[in-house]
Amino acid sequence: MKKLVSIMVALGVLGILLAPNLFAQDNAATYYEEKVDELISRCERKATLMDASSESIRYDAQLSVVKSDYYKNHKEELVAEMAERDLPCKRGNVDYFLIKSFDHFVTTHLAKTPDGKVDVAGYSTE
């Protein structure tokens, strides 16, 4: 009987020690998802400036469409990678990770113009 009680106490203590980590991982994943969604929203707001008179603002709006598509299409992968890396739930850390992941996507998948900008004119959402 003492052995059974000891085992149950040990399992209870182990459960108490592990439970916060499990909840923290769920909370972290939710935090990461929210930050990706916020970034998508910011990109979509910028994308509404496609008809601006300024060429640089139009370019930024077009680039925001590319960013928004990237984050929408890779959201699950990005959240999983942040969770796997145990990225701190701080906006700066998450923003840095997301910006770097988009930069990597740009350098590996998109062409550049002669002046070094991303060729947004050649980008297709299809």
N, C-alpha and C positions, 0 to 999 in steps of 0.2 A: 504494500500500500504506500509506504514511504517513497518507494521508487517511482510509482505512478505519479504521486504528487510532485516529486522533484522534476520529473519529465514535463509535466504540465506547466509548472512554474517556469522552467527553462524555455519552453515553447512560447509561453506568454511574454516573457522578457524579450525573446528574439522577435516576436511579432511587434511588440512595442517599439523596438529599435529599428526595425525595417519599414514599418508602416509610414513614417514621415518621408522616407526616401521615395516610396512608391507614389505618395500623394504629391511630393515635390516634382517628380518627373511628369505627372499629369498636369500639374500647374504650369510647369515650364513649357510643355508642349502647347498648352492653351495660350500662354504668353507669346510664344513664337508665332503661332497662328494669327493672333491679334495684330502683332507687329507687321506681319506680311500683308494682312488685309489692309492695315493703315497705309502701308507703302503703296499698295495697288490703288487705293482711293486717291492718294496724293498724285500718283501718276495720271490717273483718269481725269483729275481736275486740271492738271497741266495740259493734258491732251485737248482740252476744249479751246485752247488758244491757237488752233491751226489757222484761223483766219486773221491773225494779228498782222499789223502792217510791218512789223519788224521781222526781218529775215532770221535773225538769231532766235527770236521768240518762237517763230514757226518751226525752226529746227528743233528747239527744245521740246516743243509739243509733239513733234513726230518721234523724237527719241523717247518721250514718255509713253507713247503707244507701244513701242518696242519693249520698254521696261515692263509695262503693265502686262503685256502678253507673256513675257518671260516669267514673271512672278506668279501669274495665274497658272501657267502650264507646269511649273516646277515647285509649286507650293508644298506639296506633300514631301518631296525629296528634300527640300530646304529645311523644313521643320524636323524631319528625321535626322538630317545631318547635324543640325544644331543640338538636338537632344543627344545624339551619339557623342558629340564633342563636349557635352555638359556645359554649354555656353552659358555664362552668367546672365541672369534675367535683368539686363540693363540695356536701355535703349541704344546707347552708344555701341555696345558690343554687338547687338543684333543688327543694327544699321550697318556697321562696318562689315560684318559677315555677308549681309545681303548685297551690299555694293560690290564687294570683292567677287562674289559669285557671279554677278551680272557682268563685271569686267572680264572675268574668265570666259563667260559665254560669248561676249563680244569678240575677244581676241581669237577664239577658236571657231566661231561660226559666221561672223559678219565681216564684210569687206570694209575697208577704210577709203576715204576720199584722199586725194593728193595732199590736202592740208591736214590730214591726220584725224579727221572726224569720222564717226561711224556713218556708213553709207545708208542712211535711213530711206532714201529714195528707192533703193533696191530691195527694201524689206517688204515681205509679203506676209500677211497674217494667215495665209492658207498653208 
